[in-house]
Amino acid sequence: MALGFSLLERALAPIIRSGTLEMIGPSNERFILGDGSGEPVVVRFADHGAIWMLLLDPDLRTGELYTDDRLSMVSGDILDFLSLMLRNAGEVRPPLPTRFIDRARTAVQLWRQRNEPSRSRRNVAHHYDLGDELYALFLDPDWQYSCAYFEHPGQSLAEAQLAKKRHVAAKLCVEPHHRVLDIGCGWGGLALYLAQVAEAASVLGVTLSTEQAQRARARIDPALASKVRFELTDYRAVEGEFDRIVSVGMFEHVGLGHYGEFFRTCRARLAQDGVMLLHTIGCSDAPSVTNPWITKYIFPGGHLPSLSDILKAVELQGLIVTDIEVLRLHYADTLAAWRANFHARRAEAARLFDERFCRMWDYYLAMSEAAFRFEDVVVFQLQIARRQDAAPLKRDYVREAEDRLRARERTS
C-alpha cells in the first residue's frame, strides 16, 4: 500500500466509528472503516497526489478534488460521503495540524474580509451574477435564495418560502404608514410581499447584484409602482429614515471586521421607534473560521458569525435585541429541495456551463446541507430596535400577524 494511502487510513480510522466507508486508491488498493452499518459509501482517488492533498488540507481540498473529478463516488453520492464524515467528526477533537491551519485561516480571512464597497460589489457579482438561468433551475418560483420556513413535514419549497416571508413580515410589525428598507433584497420577492400583502407605504430594496436588480425591477406590478423601488447600491450609501429595516441572507457577506459599520448604518437609518429584523446564517458554537472552500469558490468575503459576534456588534452601536429565534434544520431541508431541483435539471446546467461547474455546484449544495445537519450551523433571526417598547412585549403577536397576512395572501 502506498505511503499516502496508508497514512490516510491511519488518519481516518479514529474518526469513522459508525457507518461504512471504503476508499479505493489509484492502484486499486483499498481499505474499509466503520462498524459496517448502513449503506457503504465508496470513494475512489484518481491519483496519489489527490490523496496527499486530502491528507494535508481536507477542508479546502475535498471540494477541489471532487470538482476536478480526482475524488469520485463509486457507491453513494457526495452528500452521503460528507454526511458520514461530518457526523463522525463531530465526536472527535481535530488534530493539532488542523487546529493550526484553522487559526492561520482565521487571521487571513479577517484580512481578506475588508469589504469596502468596491470589493463587496465584486464579491457579490462572483456568485449572484452567474446568470438568472442558473438560479431558475433550482429556486422556487419567487426566487427566494435563503432559508425557507417549514411549518410542517412535507410542506413544498414554494409554500415554505412563502411561510418565511410571512414569518419575517409578522416580526417586522409592518403597518400601512411604514417606510421599509430591505438590505440585500435579492430578486425582490420579500420587498414585493411587504408592499402588497403587508401593505407597507413604501419599500426600498438595495442590492449589489446587477442581474438581481434588473429582474427585481421587472417584477414590479404597475399597481405597486409608486410603493416599491429597487436600487443597485451599497447599503452604506442609503440615505433617509425608515420605520422598518429587514435584511435576509445578506449579513453573511458583510465580513467580521464590518459588523460595527453595518449596525451603525442601520441605527442611523432606523426611526427612533423603528424595528429591524436580521435573518442570517450563523454558528451556534464559539466563533470559528468559515469553510475555506466556500470562501474561495462560492462566497468570497463571506463569514458565518457566531451569536456572540452579532450581539457584541449590536450592543456597541446602542441597539437593543428584542427577540431571537434559532431556525435549526430548516435550511438543511431547503438545501435538500434545491439540490433535488438542481439534479432534476442538471443537463440544462451542463449546457449553460460545463460538467466541472455542475460538480462544483453539487458539492456546494451537498456540503451546505451536511453542515446544517451535522455541524453547528443554523439560522438566526434577530429582532432589533432602538427602544425597549418598539416591539410588542409578548410573542403572541407573531402568530396573530401571520394569520392576518395569510388571509391577505388569498385576496392579493
C-alpha positions, 0 to 999 in steps of 0.5 A, a space after each residue: 500500500 502506498 505511503 499516502 494511502 496508508 497514512 490516510 487510513 491511519 488518519 481516518 480510522 479514529 474518526 469513522 466509528 459508525 457507518 461504512 466507508 471504503 476508499 479505493 486508491 489509484 492502484 486499486 488498493 483499498 481499505 474499509 472503516 466503520 462498524 459496517 452499518 448502513 449503506 457503504 459509501 465508496 470513494 475512489 482517488 484518481 491519483 496519489 497526489 489527490 490523496 496527499 492533498 486530502 491528507 494535508 488540507 481536507 477542508 479546502 481540498 475535498 471540494 477541489 478534488 471532487 470538482 476536478 473529478 480526482 475524488 469520485 463516488 463509486 457507491 453513494 453520492 457526495 452528500 452521503 460521503 460528507 454526511 458520514 464524515 461530518 457526523 463522525 467528526 463531530 465526536 472527535 477533537 481535530 488534530 493539532 495540524 488542523 487546529 493550526 491551519 484553522 487559526 492561520 485561516 482565521 487571521 487571513 480571512 479577517 484580512 481578506 474580509 475588508 469589504 469596502 464597497 468596491 470589493 463587496 460589489 465584486 464579491 457579490 457579482 462572483 456568485 449572484 451574477 452567474 446568470 438568472 438561468 442558473 438560479 431558475 433551475 433550482 429556486 422556487 418560483 419567487 426566487 427566494 435564495 435563503 432559508 425557507 420556513 417549514 411549518 410542517 413535514 412535507 410542506 413544498 419549497 414554494 409554500 415554505 418560502 412563502 411561510 418565511 416571508 410571512 414569518 419575517 413580515 409578522 416580526 417586522 410589525 409592518 403597518 400601512 404608514 411604514 417606510 421599509 428598507 430591505 438590505 440585500 433584497 435579492 430578486 425582490 420577492 420579500 420587498 414585493 410581499 411587504 408592499 402588497 400583502 403587508 401593505 407597507 407605504 413604501 419599500 426600498 430594496 438595495 442590492 449589489 447584484 446587477 442581474 438581481 436588480 434588473 429582474 427585481 425591477 421587472 417584477 414590479 406590478 404597475 399597481 405597486 409602482 409608486 410603493 416599491 423601488 429597487 436600487 443597485 447600491 451599497 447599503 452604506 450609501 442609503 440615505 433617509 429614515 425608515 420605520 422598518 429595516 429587514 435584511 435576509 441572507 445578506 449579513 453573511 457577506 458583510 465580513 467580521 471586521 464590518 459588523 460595527 459599520 453595518 449596525 451603525 448604518 442601520 441605527 442611523 437609518 432606523 426611526 427612533 421607534 423603528 424595528 429591524 429584523 436580521 435573518 442570517 446564517 450563523 454558528 451556534 458554537 464559539 466563533 470559528 473560521 468559515 469553510 475555506 472552500 466556500 470562501 474561495 469558490 462560492 462566497 468570497 468575503 463571506 463569514 458565518 458569525 457566531 451569536 456572540 459576534 452579532 450581539 457584541 456588534 449590536 450592543 456597541 452601536 446602542 441597539 437593543 435585541 428584542 427577540 431571537 429565534 434559532 431556525 435549526 434544520 430548516 435550511 438543511 431541508 431547503 438545501 435538500 429541495 434545491 439540490 433535488 431541483 438542481 439534479 432534476 435539471 442538471 443537463 440544462 446546467 451542463 449546457 449553460 456551463 460545463 460538467 466541472 461547474 455542475 460538480 462544483 455546484 453539487 458539492 456546494 449544495 451537498 456540503 451546505 446541507 451536511 453542515 446544517 445537519 451535522 455541524 453547528 450551523 443554523 439560522 438566526 433571526 434577530 429582532 432589533 430596535 432602538 427602544 425597549 417598547 418598539 416591539 410588542 412585549 409578548 410573542 403572541 403577536 407573531 402568530 396573530 400577524 401571520 394569520 392576518 397576512 395569510 388571509 391577505 395572501 388569498 385576496 392579493 
